[in-house]
Amino acid sequence: MKPCFNTITAGREKPLEEIISACGVTRFAGIEIDLNHLDAAVKRSSWNDIKSRLADSNLQPASIMAFD
C-alpha cells in the first residue's frame, strides 16, 4: 500500500502546485487530484509543468476525482 494524499483534504482554495510541494516534503507516495484543482492549475501553467512538479516531488498520480 502507498500513502496518498487527496487534494480535497487541503481545501479548494489551495493551489495544486502548493499541495504537490507539501506532499513531496511530507513524503507521500501518491496524490489523488481533484479535477477542479487540476483545471485551475492548467490555467496557470502547462501540463508539462505539473508533470515536472509531480516528478520533482517523487509523487505518482493515483487518481483523478471528476466529481463536484
Secondary structure as a PSIPRED ss2 file (coil, helix, strand):
# PSIPRED VFORMAT (PSIPRED V4.0)

   1 M C   1.000  0.000  0.000
   2 K C   1.000  0.000  0.000
   3 P C   1.000  0.000  0.000
   4 C E   0.000  0.000  1.000
   5 F E   0.000  0.000  1.000
   6 N E   0.000  0.000  1.000
   7 T H   0.000  1.000  0.000
   8 I H   0.000  1.000  0.000
   9 T H   0.000  1.000  0.000
  10 A H   0.000  1.000  0.000
  11 G C   1.000  0.000  0.000
  12 R C   1.000  0.000  0.000
  13 E C   1.000  0.000  0.000
  14 K C   1.000  0.000  0.000
  15 P C   1.000  0.000  0.000
  16 L H   0.000  1.000  0.000
  17 E H   0.000  1.000  0.000
  18 E H   0.000  1.000  0.000
  19 I H   0.000  1.000  0.000
  20 I H   0.000  1.000  0.000
  21 S H   0.000  1.000  0.000
  22 A H   0.000  1.000  0.000
  23 C H   0.000  1.000  0.000
  24 G H   0.000  1.000  0.000
  25 V H   0.000  1.000  0.000
  26 T C   1.000  0.000  0.000
  27 R C   1.000  0.000  0.000
  28 F C   1.000  0.000  0.000
  29 A C   1.000  0.000  0.000
  30 G E   0.000  0.000  1.000
  31 I E   0.000  0.000  1.000
  32 E E   0.000  0.000  1.000
  33 I E   0.000  0.000  1.000
  34 D E   0.000  0.000  1.000
  35 L H   0.000  1.000  0.000
  36 N H   0.000  1.000  0.000
  37 H H   0.000  1.000  0.000
  38 L H   0.000  1.000  0.000
  39 D H   0.000  1.000  0.000
  40 A H   0.000  1.000  0.000
  41 A H   0.000  1.000  0.000
  42 V H   0.000  1.000  0.000
  43 K H   0.000  1.000  0.000
  44 R H   0.000  1.000  0.000
  45 S C   1.000  0.000  0.000
  46 S C   1.000  0.000  0.000
  47 W H   0.000  1.000  0.000
  48 N H   0.000  1.000  0.000
  49 D H   0.000  1.000  0.000
  50 I H   0.000  1.000  0.000
  51 K H   0.000  1.000  0.000
  52 S H   0.000  1.000  0.000
  53 R H   0.000  1.000  0.000
  54 L H   0.000  1.000  0.000
  55 A H   0.000  1.000  0.000
  56 D H   0.000  1.000  0.000
  57 S C   1.000  0.000  0.000
  58 N C   1.000  0.000  0.000
  59 L C   1.000  0.000  0.000
  60 Q E   0.000  0.000  1.000
  61 P E   0.000  0.000  1.000
  62 A E   0.000  0.000  1.000
  63 S E   0.000  0.000  1.000
  64 I E   0.000  0.000  1.000
  65 M E   0.000  0.000  1.000
  66 A C   1.000  0.000  0.000
  67 F C   1.000  0.000  0.000
  68 D C   1.000  0.000  0.000
